[in-house]
Amino acid sequence: MIASPTFLERLSAFPFRRLAARLAQVAPPPHLTPIDLALGEPRHAPPALLAETVAAHAHEWNRYPPPAGTSAYREACAEWLCRRYRLPADAIDPERHLLALAGTKEGLFLVAALVKPDAGSPKRLALMPDPLYGVYYGAALAWGLEPRPLPATRTTGFLPDLEALDAATLDRTALFYLCSPSNPEGAVADRTYLARALELARRHDFLLVLDECYAEIYHGEPPPGGLEVAWDMAGDFRNLLVFHSLSKRSSAPGLRAGFVAGDPDLRARFLHLRSYGAPVVPLPLEAAAAALWRDEAHVAANRARYRQKFDLAQEILGDLAGFRRPAGGFFLWLDVGDGERIAVELWQRAALRVLPGAYLSVGAEAAAPGRNYVRLALVHDEATTAEALRRLAAVLG
């Protein structure tokens, strides 16, 4: 049966399509080169290690990759997890706890199928932050779940308020998406917050999905992760799956390499599902991805460049009332009073493309938690970023 128009229409409001349609109504100044700060696509050059490893494994292009990923790739991911999150060397079993993914987008979408409700099942809710990465919403709709956006505002520390969730809601919950550092706000969930989320998942028997794809871009202490908190709580990963990717960590979004790790029973079901039709990572690319997970030097250099650009943002925009330096990620979440109006004005007056915060919500725009904000992706080189920030300050100052 072909999907109903209603379902497709509910997905049609993906933020970049909305932005393109809105900005098509005005023109930027012809004397300025447009700068796109709306799309969170890393622009730093990936390390030479990537291309070198792909070339060294060119003889493997004529082989099918295994659906779970090669053992070498999964071992590299498991070793990185144990190093990064201070886990015992044997805490992550590459054969039981981990699967390769073609980036995290497809995994975050497909994971909702693991909890697709049967007819009559009361567990139909998919909790998710608002504002959010739109894939969470699309996944919930596609797999028959009811999206339940949870406001993430300045008052709640830009994360959903876990204590505002009542028992009746939690008993109906099948899935809870969380992102830390969060997109768009760059908020970091601390160990207490993650432990509480996992406690609720186990008490009310739902799947906690932690999107940790920005975990290696931070501006102070490394953000804690779900696996380390779960291990310290009970020495296991029940009710938890975490997602990681090389897109942001290694500035390699085109590589499409990531992984999911956690609950071994859910991992087994996920492998069974993905074996039917999910994308797999070609062997030369998987070898390159394994090499990247094992190398920290390029990650530290990447993080330093982002830190330098946030220093620029603080220097140029720090006097604005709505400026806040995030704890992690590469986005500025800037309170400008009316995000859509300012986004149009920035395009019309300064040739800057930024994303209105309301476009990252899924409910009524008038009530969207991000309606006062714009999201700026500081992904360009330092000179381009400085130029963009100066133009922005000139319009907002």
LINHU-V178798 format. One record per residue. N is the residue number from 0. RES is the residue in one small letter. OMEGA is omega in radians with two decimals (* if undefined). D_FIRST is the distance of its C-alpha to the first C-alpha in Angstrom with 2 decimals. Layout:
BEGIN
n | res | omega | d_first
N | RES | OMEGA | D_FIRST
N | RES | OMEGA | D_FIRST
END
This chain:
BEGIN
n | res | omega | d_first
0 | m | 3.13 | 0.00
1 | i | -3.13 | 3.81
2 | a | -3.10 | 6.39
3 | s | 3.07 | 8.64
4 | p | -3.12 | 11.94
5 | t | 3.12 | 13.86
6 | f | -3.11 | 12.70
7 | l | 3.11 | 13.51
8 | e | 3.13 | 16.63
9 | r | 3.08 | 17.83
10 | l | -2.97 | 17.92
11 | s | -3.09 | 19.56
12 | a | 3.13 | 22.94
13 | f | -2.84 | 23.67
14 | p | -3.04 | 27.48
15 | f | 3.03 | 28.45
16 | r | 3.11 | 26.39
17 | r | -3.11 | 27.99
18 | l | -3.14 | 31.37
19 | a | 3.14 | 31.19
20 | a | -3.10 | 30.37
21 | r | -3.09 | 33.19
22 | l | 3.10 | 35.79
23 | a | -3.11 | 35.10
24 | q | 3.14 | 36.98
25 | v | -3.13 | 40.23
26 | a | 3.08 | 42.16
27 | p | 3.10 | 43.98
28 | p | -3.06 | 47.71
29 | p | -3.09 | 48.30
30 | h | -3.12 | 51.09
31 | l | 3.03 | 48.98
32 | t | -3.14 | 46.70
33 | p | 3.07 | 43.37
34 | i | -3.09 | 42.69
35 | d | 3.05 | 39.19
36 | l | -3.09 | 39.42
37 | a | -3.01 | 35.85
38 | l | 3.14 | 34.07
39 | g | -3.14 | 34.92
40 | e | -3.12 | 35.25
41 | p | -3.11 | 38.41
42 | r | 3.07 | 40.86
43 | h | 3.11 | 43.63
44 | a | 3.07 | 44.26
45 | p | -3.12 | 42.97
46 | p | 3.13 | 45.80
47 | a | 3.13 | 47.17
48 | l | -3.10 | 46.41
49 | l | -3.08 | 42.75
50 | a | -3.14 | 43.46
51 | e | -3.11 | 46.37
52 | t | 3.07 | 44.35
53 | v | -3.13 | 41.50
54 | a | -3.12 | 44.21
55 | a | -3.13 | 45.89
56 | h | -3.11 | 42.72
57 | a | -3.14 | 41.80
58 | h | -3.09 | 42.34
59 | e | -3.14 | 39.18
60 | w | -3.10 | 36.67
61 | n | 3.11 | 36.21
62 | r | 3.05 | 35.04
63 | y | 3.06 | 31.69
64 | p | 3.06 | 31.84
65 | p | -3.09 | 31.27
66 | p | -3.12 | 28.15
67 | a | -2.98 | 30.48
68 | g | 3.12 | 32.80
69 | t | 3.10 | 36.26
70 | s | 3.13 | 38.81
71 | a | 3.13 | 41.03
72 | y | -3.11 | 38.44
73 | r | 3.07 | 37.65
74 | e | 3.11 | 41.41
75 | a | 3.13 | 42.04
76 | c | -3.14 | 39.45
77 | a | 3.11 | 40.92
78 | e | 3.12 | 44.42
79 | w | 3.11 | 43.54
80 | l | -3.11 | 42.05
81 | c | 3.08 | 45.22
82 | r | -3.01 | 47.45
83 | r | -3.03 | 45.67
84 | y | 3.01 | 45.26
85 | r | 3.09 | 48.46
86 | l | 3.01 | 46.87
87 | p | -3.03 | 48.79
88 | a | -3.11 | 48.37
89 | d | -3.09 | 46.62
90 | a | -3.12 | 44.32
91 | i | 3.06 | 41.29
92 | d | -3.10 | 40.60
93 | p | -3.13 | 38.59
94 | e | -3.05 | 37.24
95 | r | -2.94 | 36.13
96 | h | -2.89 | 35.56
97 | l | 3.07 | 34.14
98 | l | 3.00 | 31.32
99 | a | 3.07 | 31.26
100 | l | 3.01 | 28.56
101 | a | -2.96 | 27.87
102 | g | -3.13 | 29.13
103 | t | -3.10 | 28.14
104 | k | -3.11 | 25.26
105 | e | 3.13 | 22.72
106 | g | 3.12 | 24.38
107 | l | 3.08 | 24.37
108 | f | -3.06 | 20.65
109 | l | -3.04 | 19.82
110 | v | 3.14 | 22.47
111 | a | 3.10 | 20.50
112 | a | 3.14 | 18.22
113 | l | -3.11 | 21.48
114 | v | 3.10 | 21.62
115 | k | -3.02 | 18.01
116 | p | 2.97 | 18.92
117 | d | 3.10 | 18.43
118 | a | 3.11 | 17.84
119 | g | -3.14 | 21.15
120 | s | 3.09 | 22.50
121 | p | -3.07 | 24.86
122 | k | -3.02 | 24.63
123 | r | -3.05 | 21.96
124 | l | 2.96 | 24.02
125 | a | 3.12 | 24.09
126 | l | -3.13 | 27.50
127 | m | 3.12 | 28.27
128 | p | 3.06 | 31.17
129 | d | 0.16 | 31.26
130 | p | -2.94 | 31.78
131 | l | 2.92 | 29.53
132 | y | -2.94 | 27.90
133 | g | -3.13 | 24.49
134 | v | 3.13 | 22.67
135 | y | -3.12 | 23.42
136 | y | 3.14 | 21.62
137 | g | 3.13 | 18.54
138 | a | -3.14 | 18.43
139 | a | 3.14 | 18.80
140 | l | -3.06 | 15.93
141 | a | -3.06 | 13.55
142 | w | 2.97 | 14.68
143 | g | 3.09 | 14.77
144 | l | 3.12 | 18.46
145 | e | 3.14 | 20.50
146 | p | 3.06 | 22.52
147 | r | 3.13 | 26.19
148 | p | 3.13 | 28.30
149 | l | -3.07 | 31.96
150 | p | 3.04 | 34.61
151 | a | -2.99 | 36.58
152 | t | 3.07 | 39.65
153 | r | -3.13 | 43.27
154 | t | -3.11 | 44.20
155 | t | -3.11 | 42.01
156 | g | 3.14 | 43.06
157 | f | 2.99 | 39.81
158 | l | 3.10 | 37.97
159 | p | 3.11 | 36.16
160 | d | -3.10 | 38.74
161 | l | -3.09 | 38.19
162 | e | 3.10 | 40.78
163 | a | -3.11 | 38.93
164 | l | -3.13 | 36.11
165 | d | -3.07 | 36.77
166 | a | -3.13 | 36.28
167 | a | 3.10 | 33.61
168 | t | -3.11 | 31.41
169 | l | 3.12 | 32.15
170 | d | 3.11 | 31.39
171 | r | -3.05 | 27.84
172 | t | 3.06 | 27.42
173 | a | -2.96 | 25.32
174 | l | 3.07 | 25.94
175 | f | 3.05 | 28.55
176 | y | 2.99 | 28.54
177 | l | 3.13 | 32.06
178 | c | 3.10 | 33.53
179 | s | -0.16 | 37.24
180 | p | -2.95 | 38.83
181 | s | 2.98 | 36.38
182 | n | 0.37 | 34.55
183 | p | -2.85 | 35.80
184 | e | -3.08 | 38.94
185 | g | 3.10 | 40.36
186 | a | 3.14 | 41.16
187 | v | 3.04 | 41.96
188 | a | -3.12 | 41.22
189 | d | -3.06 | 44.46
190 | r | 3.14 | 44.93
191 | t | 3.13 | 45.38
192 | y | -3.13 | 42.11
193 | l | 3.13 | 40.16
194 | a | 3.12 | 41.93
195 | r | 3.12 | 41.05
196 | a | -3.13 | 37.34
197 | l | 3.07 | 37.37
198 | e | 3.12 | 39.44
199 | l | 3.13 | 36.90
200 | a | -3.12 | 34.05
201 | r | -3.13 | 36.06
202 | r | -3.06 | 37.32
203 | h | 3.02 | 33.94
204 | d | 2.97 | 31.97
205 | f | -3.13 | 29.48
206 | l | 3.04 | 28.83
207 | l | 3.13 | 30.95
208 | v | 3.13 | 29.64
209 | l | 3.07 | 32.48
210 | d | -3.05 | 31.84
211 | e | -3.01 | 35.32
212 | c | 3.09 | 34.79
213 | y | -2.97 | 37.74
214 | a | -3.09 | 40.06
215 | e | 3.06 | 42.48
216 | i | -3.08 | 43.11
217 | y | -2.98 | 45.48
218 | h | 3.08 | 48.72
219 | g | 3.07 | 50.71
220 | e | 3.09 | 50.13
221 | p | 3.12 | 47.12
222 | p | 3.04 | 44.27
223 | p | -3.13 | 43.86
224 | g | -3.10 | 40.72
225 | g | -3.08 | 38.67
226 | l | -3.13 | 39.75
227 | e | 3.11 | 43.44
228 | v | 3.12 | 43.14
229 | a | -3.12 | 41.22
230 | w | 3.14 | 43.83
231 | d | -3.14 | 46.69
232 | m | -2.98 | 45.22
233 | a | 3.14 | 44.64
234 | g | 3.09 | 44.70
235 | d | -3.03 | 41.00
236 | f | -3.14 | 37.58
237 | r | 3.04 | 35.68
238 | n | -3.04 | 32.72
239 | l | 2.92 | 33.08
240 | l | 3.09 | 31.44
241 | v | -3.07 | 32.99
242 | f | 3.12 | 31.72
243 | h | -3.08 | 34.10
244 | s | 3.05 | 33.98
245 | l | -3.07 | 36.53
246 | s | -3.12 | 35.20
247 | k | -3.08 | 37.64
248 | r | -3.03 | 40.16
249 | s | -3.09 | 40.95
250 | s | -3.08 | 39.80
251 | a | -3.12 | 37.36
252 | p | 3.13 | 33.89
253 | g | 3.12 | 33.23
254 | l | -3.12 | 34.01
255 | r | 3.13 | 30.79
256 | a | 3.10 | 32.48
257 | g | 3.09 | 32.43
258 | f | 2.98 | 32.08
259 | v | -3.12 | 31.09
260 | a | 3.08 | 33.75
261 | g | -3.05 | 34.47
262 | d | -3.06 | 33.58
263 | p | 3.11 | 33.77
264 | d | 3.09 | 31.37
265 | l | 3.08 | 28.67
266 | r | -3.14 | 29.60
267 | a | 3.11 | 29.07
268 | r | 3.13 | 25.59
269 | f | 3.09 | 24.79
270 | l | 3.12 | 26.11
271 | h | 3.13 | 24.03
272 | l | -3.04 | 20.81
273 | r | -3.12 | 22.01
274 | s | -3.10 | 23.12
275 | y | -3.08 | 19.62
276 | g | -3.12 | 18.92
277 | a | 3.12 | 20.98
278 | p | 3.07 | 23.63
279 | v | -3.09 | 27.16
280 | v | 3.12 | 30.45
281 | p | -3.01 | 32.51
282 | l | 3.10 | 35.76
283 | p | 3.12 | 38.17
284 | l | 3.12 | 36.32
285 | e | 3.08 | 36.21
286 | a | 3.10 | 39.95
287 | a | 3.12 | 40.55
288 | a | 3.10 | 38.57
289 | a | 3.13 | 40.68
290 | a | 3.14 | 43.79
291 | l | 3.11 | 42.72
292 | w | -3.10 | 42.11
293 | r | -3.08 | 45.64
294 | d | -3.14 | 47.31
295 | e | -3.05 | 48.31
296 | a | -3.12 | 50.63
297 | h | -3.14 | 47.98
298 | v | 3.10 | 46.19
299 | a | 3.12 | 49.45
300 | a | 3.11 | 50.11
301 | n | -3.13 | 46.64
302 | r | 3.13 | 47.13
303 | a | 3.12 | 50.59
304 | r | 3.09 | 49.29
305 | y | 3.13 | 46.86
306 | r | 3.12 | 49.72
307 | q | -3.13 | 51.89
308 | k | 3.05 | 49.36
309 | f | 2.99 | 49.11
310 | d | 3.08 | 52.92
311 | l | -3.13 | 52.75
312 | a | 3.13 | 50.34
313 | q | 3.13 | 52.69
314 | e | -3.04 | 55.65
315 | i | -3.03 | 54.14
316 | l | -2.99 | 52.01
317 | g | 3.14 | 53.68
318 | d | 3.10 | 55.58
319 | l | -3.10 | 52.48
320 | a | -3.06 | 51.87
321 | g | -3.09 | 48.16
322 | f | 3.04 | 48.68
323 | r | 3.10 | 47.80
324 | r | -3.08 | 47.98
325 | p | 3.09 | 45.09
326 | a | -3.09 | 45.68
327 | g | -3.13 | 43.08
328 | g | -3.14 | 40.49
329 | f | 3.12 | 41.13
330 | f | 2.84 | 40.09
331 | l | 3.11 | 42.42
332 | w | -2.88 | 41.06
333 | l | 3.11 | 43.41
334 | d | -3.10 | 44.04
335 | v | 3.09 | 44.77
336 | g | 3.12 | 44.34
337 | d | -2.99 | 41.45
338 | g | -3.10 | 39.17
339 | e | 3.14 | 37.35
340 | r | -3.11 | 40.63
341 | i | 3.10 | 42.41
342 | a | 3.11 | 39.64
343 | v | -3.12 | 40.02
344 | e | 3.14 | 43.79
345 | l | 3.09 | 43.89
346 | w | -3.05 | 41.98
347 | q | -3.04 | 44.12
348 | r | -3.00 | 47.45
349 | a | -3.12 | 47.14
350 | a | 3.08 | 44.25
351 | l | 3.09 | 42.70
352 | r | 3.09 | 38.95
353 | v | -3.04 | 38.24
354 | l | 3.05 | 35.20
355 | p | -3.10 | 35.45
356 | g | -3.13 | 35.02
357 | a | -3.13 | 32.89
358 | y | 3.10 | 30.16
359 | l | 3.06 | 29.84
360 | s | -3.09 | 28.98
361 | v | 3.12 | 25.74
362 | g | 3.11 | 27.32
363 | a | -3.05 | 29.43
364 | e | -3.11 | 31.54
365 | a | -3.12 | 34.71
366 | a | -3.07 | 34.46
367 | a | -3.13 | 33.32
368 | p | -3.10 | 35.80
369 | g | -3.00 | 36.09
370 | r | -3.13 | 36.73
371 | n | -2.93 | 40.40
372 | y | 2.84 | 39.78
373 | v | 3.09 | 39.07
374 | r | 3.11 | 38.05
375 | l | 3.10 | 40.12
376 | a | -3.12 | 39.40
377 | l | -3.00 | 42.80
378 | v | -3.10 | 41.56
379 | h | 3.06 | 43.88
380 | d | -3.03 | 47.35
381 | e | -3.11 | 50.17
382 | a | 3.13 | 51.64
383 | t | 3.12 | 48.39
384 | t | 3.13 | 47.65
385 | a | 3.10 | 51.16
386 | e | 3.14 | 50.84
387 | a | -3.11 | 47.57
388 | l | 3.11 | 49.08
389 | r | 3.08 | 52.19
390 | r | -3.13 | 50.23
391 | l | 3.14 | 48.27
392 | a | -3.14 | 51.54
393 | a | 3.14 | 53.06
394 | v | -3.04 | 50.33
395 | l | -3.03 | 50.20
396 | g | * | 53.89
END
